[in-house]
Amino acid sequence: MNPTAAEMAQYVAEAVRRAISHPAVLPRHEEVVETTARLRAYLGALLPAADAHVGGMTRGTPEWRHAQSVVDAARRALARGPGAGLRSAVLHMQDLGRACHHLRGVLPEERCAQCAYLKADRRAAEQRGDPGAMRDAATRMGVHQREAHGS
């Protein structure tokens, strides 16, 4: 059974969170191998989109330099190996997790029409000074986020 896009996004978000955390005890070898493989696949999928995005930016601007440095760092993390021991493998996994996190920050956000509608509805209620409608819109946004985006 293939996972849905929302399930995959949730899994990757959890993998990034696990990878960049600083646990008191090292994770099991199998967990490190699995998380590292998922992060490598995710980086491999994100890099072409990031390259295209950076290619469309105005070269030489501070935003372009930042985005290009994030892409370059992700490529370096992807090119490195896990090393000989568990500690070096964990450090590599953390590097990959940080690279995923930073690369996602460079890419433009995908737009959800329902999110935009709910945000506009809340802003309109705020401008009217209607706290009940504001609370209702915020509740609907929370439900939508959980159901549609898994967050």
PyMOL commands that set and color helices and strands:
alter all, ss='L'
color gray80, all
select helices_A, chain A and resi 5-20+29-55+62-79+86-106+113-128+131-149
alter helices_A, ss='H'
color red, helices_A
deselect
rebuild
show_as cartoon
